[in-house]
Amino acid sequence: MRLREALTDFTTRLRAARIDEAPLEAEVLLRHALGIDRRCYVLRLGEEVTPDDLEYARALLARRLRHEPLAYVTGQREFYGLLFTVTPDVLIPRPETELLVERALAHVTAWVGSRPPLVADIGTGSGCVAIAIARSTAHARIIGTDVSQGALAIAQLNARQLRVAGRLEWLQGDLLAPLPEPPDIVTANLPYIPSGEITELQPEIRAFEPIQALCAGEDGLALIRRLLEQAELRLTRGAVLLIEVAAGQAPAVADLARDLLPGAEIVIHRDLAGTGRCVEVVR
Ligand SMILES: C[S@@+](CC[C@H](N)C(=O)[O-])C[C@H]1O[C@@H](n2cnc3c(N)ncnc32)[C@H](O)[C@@H]1O
């Protein structure tokens, strides 16, 4: 079978499984199976695919047809222009989370302290936020925390692959608890989906992504609420909290921050789609 025919066949099967962007996904699966970039792929469209390559590509396609997310099938996802390894131990990084990186970098740049700021990425998962910050600035000490040992292993792997391993520390534990000292800048993309809404999510998310990376109690705010309670005890004056929220949650999170950290400055930042996505709290 020629590569062009394989593309048509894969696209048809993905469409039949109601997978959006079937032509693009078919191309990504074939390029990944053949280990070729886009330019090489275009040049080889008229060539025969070897039986071994075709068998491997079909095995990947079968996984995708069972609605396993494309990023788990290929083992990769781009975030902030960097390629991260992802496995079912970690949430697949989402583009809207890049806002946390941008806001953290703005505060690192504005930092006037005599030592570099301590940045803590809470619920680091694949390490995407912590590593993107480390790749963008050398003027910060960065720690990533997570309750999941499996997630921390992937974060460490990503730090090695992206050549910043020596500049990051990884600690296992609950929210701010494992930090050795009060952080200056906190980024947190914690689980925020209300537990009752899990069944409404698309199968790619509900059946494959780690449940402890998705849900947080009845209103989705259980972990963010606890983070703010810990912040009341552990954050010093001037410290910054950057919290990612789901669409519609920003006003409730801002109210919680006002109650628990009286006098704090609170700003809601919108993502590219115009959704209030990051609640910024300066103590
Ligand atoms: C929504 S995922 C975000 C992962 C990553 N920061 C990202 O943006 O792609 C939330 C992460 O928080 C972790 N987590 C859940 N409960 C936690 C807790 N109590 N303390 C620290 N991390 C927690 C999960 O294991 C998961 O890796």
Ligand as a Chemical Component Dictionary entry (heavy atoms), coordinates in Angstrom:
data_LIG
# 
_chem_comp.id                   LIG 
_chem_comp.type                 NON-POLYMER 
_chem_comp.pdbx_formal_charge   0 
_chem_comp.three_letter_code    LIG 
# 
loop_
_chem_comp_atom.comp_id 
_chem_comp_atom.atom_id 
_chem_comp_atom.alt_atom_id 
_chem_comp_atom.type_symbol 
_chem_comp_atom.charge 
_chem_comp_atom.model_Cartn_x 
_chem_comp_atom.model_Cartn_y 
_chem_comp_atom.model_Cartn_z 
_chem_comp_atom.pdbx_ordinal 
LIG C1  C1  C 0  -4.657 19.109 36.187 1  
LIG S1  S1  S 1  -3.169 18.184 36.477 2  
LIG C2  C2  C 0  -1.993 19.403 35.925 3  
LIG C3  C3  C 0  -0.648 18.877 35.529 4  
LIG C4  C4  C 0  0.280  19.944 34.960 5  
LIG N1  N1  N 0  0.555  20.990 35.934 6  
LIG C5  C5  C 0  -0.309 20.545 33.713 7  
LIG O1  O1  O 0  -0.668 21.724 33.739 8  
LIG O2  O2  O -1 -0.398 19.843 32.687 9  
LIG C6  C6  C 0  -3.109 18.251 38.240 10 
LIG C7  C7  C 0  -1.950 17.561 38.920 11 
LIG O3  O3  O 0  -2.114 17.784 40.328 12 
LIG C8  C8  C 0  -1.728 16.608 41.016 13 
LIG N2  N2  N 0  -2.370 16.622 42.338 14 
LIG C9  C9  C 0  -3.606 16.199 42.694 15 
LIG N3  N3  N 0  -3.817 16.388 44.011 16 
LIG C10 C10 C 0  -2.684 16.973 44.498 17 
LIG C11 C11 C 0  -2.286 17.405 45.796 18 
LIG N4  N4  N 0  -3.105 17.315 46.857 19 
LIG N5  N5  N 0  -1.041 17.922 45.951 20 
LIG C12 C12 C 0  -0.201 18.033 44.887 21 
LIG N6  N6  N 0  -0.529 17.634 43.631 22 
LIG C13 C13 C 0  -1.756 17.107 43.439 23 
LIG C14 C14 C 0  -2.171 15.474 40.105 24 
LIG O4  O4  O 0  -1.450 14.292 40.389 25 
LIG C15 C15 C 0  -1.864 16.058 38.720 26 
LIG O5  O5  O 0  -0.576 15.711 38.288 27 
# 
loop_
_chem_comp_bond.comp_id 
_chem_comp_bond.atom_id_1 
_chem_comp_bond.atom_id_2 
_chem_comp_bond.value_order 
_chem_comp_bond.pdbx_ordinal 
LIG C1  S1  SING 1  
LIG S1  C2  SING 2  
LIG S1  C6  SING 3  
LIG C2  C3  SING 4  
LIG C3  C4  SING 5  
LIG C4  N1  SING 6  
LIG C4  C5  SING 7  
LIG C5  O1  DOUB 8  
LIG C5  O2  SING 9  
LIG C6  C7  SING 10 
LIG C7  O3  SING 11 
LIG C7  C15 SING 12 
LIG O3  C8  SING 13 
LIG C8  N2  SING 14 
LIG C8  C14 SING 15 
LIG N2  C9  SING 16 
LIG N2  C13 SING 17 
LIG C9  N3  DOUB 18 
LIG N3  C10 SING 19 
LIG C10 C11 SING 20 
LIG C10 C13 DOUB 21 
LIG C11 N4  SING 22 
LIG C11 N5  DOUB 23 
LIG N5  C12 SING 24 
LIG C12 N6  DOUB 25 
LIG N6  C13 SING 26 
LIG C14 O4  SING 27 
LIG C14 C15 SING 28 
LIG C15 O5  SING 29 
# 
